[in-house]
Amino acid sequence: GVPTAVFLTVSSPDTGYALLNPARSETTANPGENAIHTFTLTNAGLASDTFTLSVSNTPTWTASIDPAAVILGAGEETEITVSVAVPAGAPGGSTDTAEITATPSDPTYASTAEAFTFLSQVTMAPDTAAGSALPGGTAVYALTVTNNAATSQSFDLIIESKEWTTTLEDSSFGLQPGGSKTIAVTVTVPTDAVLGDWDAAVIRVEMRSDRRHIDRSTLTTTAAEATRGVELTTADDTESALPGQSAAYTLTLTNTGNAVDSFDLTAAGNTWPGVTITPAAVTELAAGATATITVNVSVPADAGGTSDVVTITATSTADSTAVDSLDLTTTALLPDYGVALTADVTAQTILPGGTAVYTVTLTNTGGGTDSFDLSAAGLWPGITVEPVTVSSLAAGQTATITVTVPAPAGYSGVSDTVTLWAVSQADDTVEASLELTTSIGWLVHLPLILK
């Protein structure tokens, strides 16, 4: 046969000609959210025209179009956004189809498209979350995935977009109907990040049996600046103790900053010496962590009835303006003073010109540390006491006193009673005495017989 050629001539109208693409848009949303559909409207006609956009069928759910009207030149196109509001109480499996119409001046050349919205069978909460961390640190978020389907389903968790290192605790798991699982998402702030740098990680969950069922969460992490802070607290900032003893305080130091920090502790303002702080420095304390501090205040032996205040200060080694102080007030009690003198031997007999030595025990029977002056009196000369002062003897403690009594030569059959005195230096009305009696024996002369 003879070849035949067929020629078709296709022409565009001299008015506007609407073309909506795609013809059908499908997307998912959760109850109480908006489903967003995007279409492209093209003027395929040969002339500029005004296009009116509308929802020609009344949808079950409320739909809106932006823009509602647009002027397009021949061959021009624009983006059309359709927002469908899903009712908050929409049951699982609900769907809605909205018919979108773009109409030029001549309705003959109108175009329609469908916006199909269905209720997602999976939700992930929260939709958005924000956190911060120091450079090199991490921000941790908790995302809860819930299976809204009527059957057991498997789900995949996907990092859709991110700039900073983002890790998922779990990325694939199954859930029973109505079941939920909370997944930790960790975002690491780069070490070279500066204050104010940020990253938004978008996490998507998909139902494996029908990947149209999805939900997203956006996690925004900001690089933070280290803030420094410290707090000192105690359950009791007043204590009392007897002179010569110590009052102990227990303090709690809290790092109230947002970064690891170290702290120095100092004491000032006290008039009583001997304040000790343990430890004097706390190192590498995590943000929000606490350390226990012990402060001991020594009460002077002569401080009975007075008080002293010491100020304990904690200072950040990273920022000297980050400080906190606590005043501790210590009161010295008035103790009951007392002293006793005892000896195993209180009487001796010696020869003329001999020496009697007595060992005496001095006991501090009072309630606090005390010092004592000692003296002895008798008729015979040369009596000595060693030592003449006992200093800073704690309550209940003892000291050994030596009393030496020399007997005069040329006497026999006589005696002398020495009285030993001990007097409290804290209260001179408190005293004790002990009598020591020394006798001089008779010399016996035997005859010398010669043969």
Secondary structure as UniProt FT lines:
FT   STRAND          18..21
FT   STRAND          24..29
FT   TURN            31..32
FT   STRAND          34..43
FT   STRAND          49..55
FT   STRAND          62..66
FT   STRAND          69..72
FT   TURN            74..75
FT   STRAND          77..85
FT   TURN            88..89
FT   TURN            92..93
FT   STRAND          95..103
FT   HELIX           107..109
FT   STRAND          111..119
FT   STRAND          122..125
FT   STRAND          128..133
FT   TURN            135..136
FT   STRAND          138..147
FT   STRAND          153..161
FT   STRAND          166..168
FT   STRAND          172..175
FT   TURN            177..178
FT   STRAND          180..188
FT   TURN            191..192
FT   TURN            195..196
FT   STRAND          198..207
FT   TURN            208..209
FT   TURN            211..212
FT   STRAND          214..223
FT   STRAND          230..234
FT   STRAND          238..241
FT   TURN            243..244
FT   STRAND          246..255
FT   STRAND          261..268
FT   STRAND          275..278
FT   STRAND          281..285
FT   TURN            287..288
FT   STRAND          290..298
FT   TURN            301..302
FT   TURN            304..305
FT   STRAND          307..316
FT   TURN            320..321
FT   STRAND          323..332
FT   STRAND          339..342
FT   STRAND          347..350
FT   TURN            352..353
FT   STRAND          355..364
FT   STRAND          370..377
FT   TURN            381..382
FT   STRAND          384..386
FT   STRAND          389..393
FT   TURN            395..396
FT   STRAND          398..406
FT   TURN            409..410
FT   STRAND          415..424
FT   TURN            428..429
FT   STRAND          431..440
//
